[in-house]
Amino acid sequence: MTGALGVALMLHEQRIRTTSFRGMSLIGKTIPVRSEVCDLCTNHCKITIAEIEGAHVAYGFLCGRDYETKRFVARNRSGFDLMKARKKITSAPPPATVRNDIVIGIPAALYLKDDLPFWKKFFAELSIRTITSEEYDTAVIDGKRLAGAEFCAPMEAMHGHVNYLLEKADFVFLPFYMEQKTDDRTVRRHYCYYTQFAPTLAASMADDRRNRLLMPLVHYLYSELHTKGELYRTLKPLMKEPPGYFEISSAYEKASAFKKSYLEKFKKRYQEETAGGHEMHVVYLGRPYTILDESMNKRIPAVFESLGIKAFYQDMLSSGDSHLSPIAPLLREFHWHYAAQILEAARVVAAAKDAYPVFVTSLTGMHCHSNCSWYAFGTEE
């Protein structure tokens, strides 16, 4: 209804006087309708075609083509593809050699969605082959059935991702992330309670396969020395010739350097794409496992791209003390890791003239306006 009212207002404002409306008499006519599957790209869209007075009217395309256009037409008119750009920046070569031919699966869920490039690099440095569940798109549906209890959509998805990889890999890497250390010892940044115990919940679902879950404690108040020791103790029993502690230490440090590098490249790319200013763009705020997963974000990013609006993610922003000083007291009291990142990014975007924040959440849905033109969407019914 709001869409129809919006179109009517636009037509009135633009003083449109011609129309392709065929008239109310169309109701009484017989209109043949058929379906077919488009094979011009991997979307394989099921389209519906209606024949009206000798002309074909079709709908159901995920891309931007018309029925008469017999080629794939990209809907992204912004000139920037967020997902492709991030994938290119974080890509790294697979291991040159394979150690003992084991395969470790890394779920593209919860906190691991954010750290996938890091852990893929870590295992590649150890010559261990990995697979991920990045292309798995029914995680929420499958996970809801497997979870055995009511959880938020991301937690249900985690169950689906783990089960999916248990069918394809020798082991599934699902470490404990309890708390992210900060430079300021007076400030603490916790992961949510469900996230903190996601490995335990997954183990209860895995039943007799739980011995194939690798669950080291990697993020807490302990030092990197402890993390490396946890990884060493976890990987040692898996192979006849396991990597030594110093190999694991070196791999972890190289993965850390790689992560620092691609985070810097994210920020540089944002600066390049927005150089010159005076061009409206949006910045997505939210947890990475919601924003950066097409099965979770309900293709909201594609909506802006199809409108010719460039879109970026919050970790591409640069912030300093001057940006965050107005909300510093709040950040000191706020102890959630991702929520604090969202607040920081919101502050930076609010101060930018041509940037608009778009908050996407898997928990609630809302749509409101304020002085900083804030838009929020919920991706779970």
N, C-alpha and C positions, 0 to 999 in steps of 0.2 A: 504494500500500500504506500509506504513512504517513497519507494522507488518511482511509482506511478505519479505521485504528487510532485516529486522532484523533476521528472521529465516534463510534466505539464508546465511547471514554473520556468524551466529552461526554454521551452518552445515559446512561451509568452514573452519572455525577456528578449529572445532573439527575433521576435516578430516573424516566425515561420508561417508562410501562407500556403505552401504546397504540401501534399501528403501522398504517401503510397498506401494509405489505408484502403482496403478493398470494399469496405461497406458492410453493414449488418446483414445484408442478404447472403453473405458467405455462410452463415449459420445453417441455412437450409440445403446446402450443397453437399454432395458426397465427395469426400476428400480421401483418395487412396494414400495409405501410409505404409511404409516398409522400413526395415532396419538393415544395416550392413555394418561391417567392421572395417575401419580405415587401417590400411597397412603401410602408410607412408612413413611412419616412425614407430618407435618402440612403445608409444602410448597405447596403440591398438584401440582407439576410441570406438565405442559402439554408438553409431550415429543414427538418428531417425530422420527419414526423408518424407516429406509430404508433397504431393503433386497438386498444385493449385492452378487451374486454368492454364495448363501447359507449362507452368514454371515449377522449378524445384525449390523447396524451402527446407533447409536441413539444420539440425542443431545437435549438440553433444560433443563438439570438438573441444579438446583441451588446448590445442594450439590456436593460432589466430586466423586460420584459413577459412575461406568460403567453400561451398560445395564445388563450385566450378573451378577452383584453384587446385590443381592436381599436384601439389607439392607441399611439404611442411613449411609453415610460416611461424616463425618465432613470435611469441606474444610480448617478449621483453623489448620495449621501445625506449628504455632508459639509457641504453648504452653501457650498462654495468650489470653484471650478473654476480650477485653476492656469493652464492654457493660455489659457482665455478671458480671465482677468484680465490676463495679460501682454499678450495681443494688444490689449486695450482700452487699456492704459496706453501702449503703444508705437505706437499708430495715429497717423498723420499724414496730412493731406490730400495728394492727388496734385498735381503741378505745375499751376498755373492755365493756363499756356500750354505748348506743346511746341516745343522748339528743333530745327529741321531734321528733325523727324519720324524720328529714329533711336531704336531701342529697345536698351537695355543690359540683359542678363540678369545677375542676381546669384545664384550658387549658394547654396542653403541647406545648406551642407556645411562641415565642419571649423570653422575660426575665423570664417568668414563667417556661420555660423548665429548666433553670439553678436552680431555687429555688423550684422545685416540692417537693423534700424530706423535705425541710424546712416547707413548708405550709401544707403538709400532717401531719407532726409531730405536728404542731401548732393546727390544727383542731382535731387531735386525742386526744391531751391533754384536749380539751374542750368537749370530747365525742360527736363530730359531725362527721358523716360519710361523706366521700368524694369519688368521683370517678374522674378519669383523662381521657384524650383523648390520652394516650400514644400509644395505639394500633390502632389508627385511621390513615389510610395510604393514604387517598385520599383528604387530607386537601387542597393541592394546587389547585387541579382540581376543587373541590367544592367551595373553597374560591374565585377563579377567577370569578366564575359566581355570587357569592353573593356580592362581594366588590363594584361593580358598578363604579369602576374607575381603572386606571392602577397603580398597586403597585408592589413592589419587591415581589419575591416568599414568603419570610417569612411573609410579611403583608397579602398576599392573604391566606396563610395557617392559619393565626390567625383567619380570618373570618370563615374559615371552621371549626376550632376547637371549636370556640364559638357556632356556630350554631349546631354542633354535640352534645355538652353538653346541650344546651337548650332543646333538645329533650329527654334527659335522666335524668337530675337533676332538683331539685326544684329551685336552684339558681346557677349562674355561678360567680365564684370569679375572677375578672379581675381588680386588683388594678392599680393605677397610679404609675409608676416608672419614676420620673423626673430626679433625679440626685443621684449618689451614693456618700455618704460622704467619705472623706479620712482623714487620720491622720494629713495631712498637710493642714492647712486652706488656703494656697496660691494656692493649686492645686484643680481643679474642674474636675469632671468626669460625663459628661452628657450621658444619653441614646439618641439614634437618635430621630429626630423630630417626625417621624411617630410612633416610639415606645412610646414616651412620651404621645401621644394622642390616642393610640390604644383603650383604653376603650371607648372614645368618638366615634371613628369610628365604633366600634362594636355596640354601642348603636344605631347609625343611621341605621345599618343593621337590628337590632333586632325588630324595629318597636314597636308593642304593647307588646312585651316581654321585653322591656328595663328595666322595674321595677324589673326584675329577675336578673339583673346584679349588682353585688356588687362591687363598685368602690371606695374604700377608697384610700386616698393619703398616701402611706407608705414609699416612698423614695424621700426625698428632703433635704433641708438644716436644717429641723427641727430635734428636738431630738427624742429619742425613746419614750419619754413621749407623744409627739404629735401622733406618729404612733399608740401607744396603744390606745389612745383616739379615733382615727379614726376607729380602728377596733371595739372598744366597741360600738361606735355610729352606725356602719354599722350592727353589729350582733344583737343589742338589739331589733329591731322591728321584727325579724324573728321568735322568739320563745316565748311561754307563760312564760317559765322560762329561760330567757337568762342568759348567764354567766355574772358575775359581772366584774367590771373593774380589780379588783385584780386577778381574775381567768385568765382574758385575759393577764394581765401583766406577770403572772407566766408562762402561756403557751408560750408566746412570748420568754421569757428568756430561757425556756427549749428548744425551737426550735432553738434558736440562739446557745446554747451550743451544740446541736446535729449537727448543720451545721459546727461549728468549729471542732468538733470531726471527722466528715467524710472527711472534707478537709485535715485534718492532716493524716488520714488513706490513702487518695489518694496519698499523697506525700511519705508516708512510703512504700506503695505498689510499687511505681515507683522505689524507692531505692532498694527494695528487688529484683525486676525483672531485674534490670540492674547491680546488684552487680557483681563485678569482671571485668566488662568492656569487651572490645574486641569483642562485639557482636553488629552488626548494628541494630538499631531500629529507628522508626520514631515517631515524636511527631506532632499531629494534632494541627494546629493553626487556629482559627476561632471562630465564635460565637457559643455558645453551641446549639442553636436551629438549626444550620446547621450540625455541627459535630455529635451530639449525637442523631439525628433523622434519622432512616433508610429511611424514605420517602423523606428526604431532601438531605442526603449525597450520594444518588445514589449507595450505597453499596461500596463506595471507601475504607472504612476500611477493608471490606472482601477481597479486592484484595491483600492487603499487608499480611493479615493473611494467605491467601491461598499460598503465596510465602514463608511462614515460617518466616515472619518478625514481631516482636512484635511492637505493636502500642499503643501509650498513648495520653492523652489529655493534653493541656497546663496547666490546673489547678493542675496537678500532679507534676509539677516542683517546686523546691525550689529555691528561688532567694533572694539575699541580696543586700545591697548597693554596694558591690564590683562588682557584676555582672552587675548592671544597671548604674553605674557611667558614663560609656562612652556615654550613651544616655540620661542622666539626663536632660540636657537642652531641648532636644526634648520632653521628657515626661512632663516637666513643661508647655510647650506651647500647648501640645496636650490635648484637653478637652473631647474626646470621651471615654466612659467607656470601652467598649469591644475592641476598636481599641488600646487603651493604653495597655490592657492586652496582646494583640497579639504582640505588639512591645516588651514588656518585655520578653515574652516567646521566641520570635525570637532571642533576644539577648542571652538568657541563652542557647538555643539550639546551636547557632552558636559557642559558646565557648566550647561546649562538643564535644569530639573527635568522638564518635561513634553514635551520635544522628543526625538525619536528619529532618528538618522541612518540613511539608506538609501543605500548606495553602489551605483550602477549603472555598469557598465563594459562596453565592447564587446570586451574583450581576454580576460578570464578570468572564471570564475564561482566563487563561494565563498559559504558561508553559515555564519557563526559568531556566537557570543555573547561579550560581555565585560561589564565593569562598566557601560559606557555603552549596552548593548543595541544593538549594531551589526549591521545586516543588509546583506548585499551580494548582488547578483544580476549574473550575466553574461548579455548579450543576444545573444551569438554562440555557435553550437554549437561 
